[in-house]
Structures are given as C-alpha cells and as structure tokens.
C-alpha cells in the first residue's frame, strides 16, 4: 500500500497535472483554461516546427548509425582471438560514463575554429579553409550527431555483446563446417538471434533522442539560429529561459509522449515475427 501511495504521488499525479496544464494558457502562474488554444498555437509556431524537424532529423540519422556501429563493434569484440579486446571494450564503453560537462568542453575545443579537427583536415588537404563547426547550421548538427554517437555507441554495444555471448557456439561451428562465410554467419545467424535486443536498443535510443537536451544545450545552446534546437531544449526555454509559459511547455511535452508512443509501436510491429 505505501508503494502505491508513493507511485501515485510521484508518478501518476505529475502526469495528470501536466495533462491539465497542457490546456492552460497564460504567463507564469497567471494561467487560465484555454481549451485547445495551445494545440492551435503549435501549428502556427515556427520555432516549435523547427525544433520538431531538428529532433526528427537527429533521430533519423543518429540512431541507425549508432546502432549499426554498436552491432559491428560488438561482433568484432566478441572474437576470442582478438588481441586486447578487454581494452577495446572498455575504451568504447567509457564515453557513456564520462562527465557530460567534461566531454562537452573537449568536443567544443576539438571543433573550435583552431581546434584539432580543422588542423587535421587542413594537414590532410581535405579542406582549404577552417570550418566554423559550431556557427554553421549544417556543421553544428554534424557535431551534435558525432557527440551523441561517440557517447552512446558503447552503451548499446554492451547489450549486443552480452546477447552474443549467449548464442550457442556450436551453431557457428556447424556453419563454418558447411563453408558459410563470416559475413553470412553475421547476417543470417547473429542478427536474427539478436532481434529482441536490437528492438530494445532501438526503442530506448528513440526515446533518448526524442528527449535530447544535454548535448545541444552544452555544445550549441540550440544555435546557430535554432539549427540544433530540440523539443526538450525548447520546453526548457519556454519554462525557464523566456517568460514562463508552463501550459504551452506541457503541450510540447505531450508531443514527445505521442511521438514516443507512435515510433515505439511502429518498431514493435516492424520487429514482430511474421511467422507467429
């Protein structure tokens, strides 16, 4: 019973309160019931549409890249004959336990106008002039995608690695005897047997990207010109940076909830075993 009371106070009540707030209009604590006014405002809010577009862009580009990299790393590091695999596993996993502020500072220094990224590209004659990474809309998005991928690839790799070690090795041995090449063993044995784990990582990565806040806030603060503004950062700005508009911020929050529900449902349907 006490657990249910705590669950109600700290989970159910905030959800119901935020739902009620999403129908309120006004500034600060002076709000009143506005019906569907906030939903109508969403359709006319160019900043919201920009934030939604950026969030979906990060989701469409970064999540597939990160999950494929995690899968390939896990497959490579699952080889018992690989030298130093413990070191490589640790090195790839370390970014997700690194201080967010520290790694953001390092990324900003790497991609500064005189940072190591520009120096390397200039030395290799890949660019003629230094790139203003954090002030250019396109390259600012690239930096954010690189930062998220660097931080979370190792986290997903651990799930795949753990699942791979539970696959019966005799299946691979039988495939080797039958002359099945390595890429075919990976594609036709490993990937299908990791299907539940791939679905799990896809869902949690989708939810994490739709809630993306820390990286963009520390690296670009949503700039330049809202090029990297995400829904979560926009909610923060509406609540704490500009004149507080808690009702509208709650409405934007429910956009994330709806997106998470729709995309998770699509992923579950896509991953469903059609033979069942």
MOHUBEL-V74301 format. One record per residue. SS is DSSP state (a for helix, b for strand, c for the rest). OMEGA is omega in whole degrees, 0 to 359 (* if undefined). BURIAL is I if it has 9 or more other ideal C-beta (glycine too) atoms within 8 Angstrom, else O. Layout:
[[SS OMEGA BURIAL] [SS OMEGA BURIAL]]
This chain:
[[c 177 O] [a 180 O] [a 179 O] [a 179 O] [a 179 O] [a 178 O] [a 180 I] [a 183 I] [a 189 O] [a 180 O] [a 185 O] [a 182 O] [a 178 I] [a 179 O] [a 180 O] [a 179 O] [a 180 O] [a 177 I] [a 178 I] [a 180 O] [a 183 I] [c 178 I] [c 181 I] [b 175 I] [b 180 I] [b 182 I] [b 179 O] [c 180 O] [c 177 O] [b 181 O] [b 179 I] [b 183 O] [b 183 O] [c 179 I] [c 182 O] [c 184 O] [a 181 O] [a 179 I] [a 177 O] [a 179 O] [a 180 I] [a 184 I] [a 182 O] [a 185 O] [c 182 O] [a 178 O] [a 177 I] [a 180 I] [a 177 O] [a 179 I] [a 179 I] [a 179 I] [a 179 O] [a 181 I] [a 180 I] [a 177 O] [a 177 I] [a 181 I] [a 185 I] [a 183 O] [a 192 I] [a 185 I] [a 178 I] [a 180 O] [a 183 I] [a 183 I] [a 178 I] [a 178 O] [a 180 I] [a 180 I] [a 180 I] [a 177 O] [a 181 I] [a 180 I] [a 180 I] [a 184 O] [a 175 I] [c 180 I] [c 184 O] [c 181 O] [c 183 O] [c 180 I] [c 176 O] [c 184 O] [a 176 I] [a 178 O] [a 181 O] [a 177 I] [a 181 I] [a 183 O] [a 181 O] [a 181 I] [a 187 I] [a 182 I] [a 184 I] [a 175 I] [a 178 O] [c 178 I] [c 182 O] [a 181 I] [a 181 O] [a 183 O] [a 176 I] [a 178 I] [a 179 O] [a 180 O] [a 179 I] [a 179 I] [a 179 I] [a 185 I] [c 172 I] [c 184 I] [c 177 O] [c 182 O] [c 185 I] [a 180 O] [a 179 I] [a 180 I] [a 180 I] [a 181 O] [a 177 I] [a 180 I] [a 179 O] [c 180 O] [c 177 O] [c 176 O] [c 180 I] [c 180 O] [c 179 O] [c 178 O] [c 176 I] [c 191 O] [c 189 I] [c 179 I] [c 178 O] [c 184 I] [a 183 I] [a 184 O] [a 176 I] [a 177 I] [a 179 I] [a 180 I] [a 179 I] [a 179 I] [a 178 I] [a 182 I] [a 181 I] [a 180 I] [a 180 I] [a 185 I] [a 192 I] [a 179 I] [a 181 I] [a 179 I] [a 179 I] [a 179 I] [a 181 I] [a 178 I] [a 181 I] [a 181 I] [a 179 I] [a 180 O] [a 180 I] [a 182 I] [c 176 O] [c 177 O] [c 181 I] [c 183 O] [a 181 O] [a 178 O] [a 179 I] [a 180 I] [a 178 O] [a 179 O] [a 178 I] [a 180 I] [a 179 O] [c 177 O] [c 179 O] [c 181 O] [c 185 O] [a 182 O] [a 180 O] [a 176 I] [a 179 I] [a 188 I] [a 186 O] [a 178 O] [a 186 I] [a 185 I] [a 179 I] [a 182 O] [a 177 O] [c 187 I] [a 179 I] [a 180 O] [a 178 I] [a 177 I] [a 180 I] [a 181 I] [a 178 I] [a 182 I] [a 182 I] [a 177 O] [a 177 I] [a 180 I] [a 181 I] [a 181 I] [a 177 I] [a 178 I] [c 185 O] [c 183 I] [c 191 I] [a 186 O] [a 182 I] [a 179 I] [a 183 I] [a 183 I] [a 188 I] [c 185 I] [c 177 O] [c 183 I] [c 355 I] [c 180 I] [c 179 O] [c 182 I] [c 179 I] [c 179 I] [c 178 I] [c 182 I] [a 182 I] [a 178 I] [a 178 I] [a 177 I] [a 178 I] [a 180 I] [a 180 I] [a 185 I] [a 191 I] [a 185 O] [a 178 O] [c 172 O] [c 187 O] [c 176 I] [c 189 I] [a 180 I] [a 180 I] [a 177 I] [a 178 I] [a 178 I] [a 177 I] [a 179 I] [a 181 I] [a 172 I] [a 177 I] [a 180 I] [a 181 O] [a 179 O] [a 179 I] [a 180 I] [a 182 O] [a 183 O] [a 178 I] [a 178 I] [a 179 O] [a 181 O] [a 179 I] [a 180 I] [a 181 O] [a 183 O] [a 183 I] [c 180 O] [c 184 O] [c 178 O] [c 183 O] [c * O]]
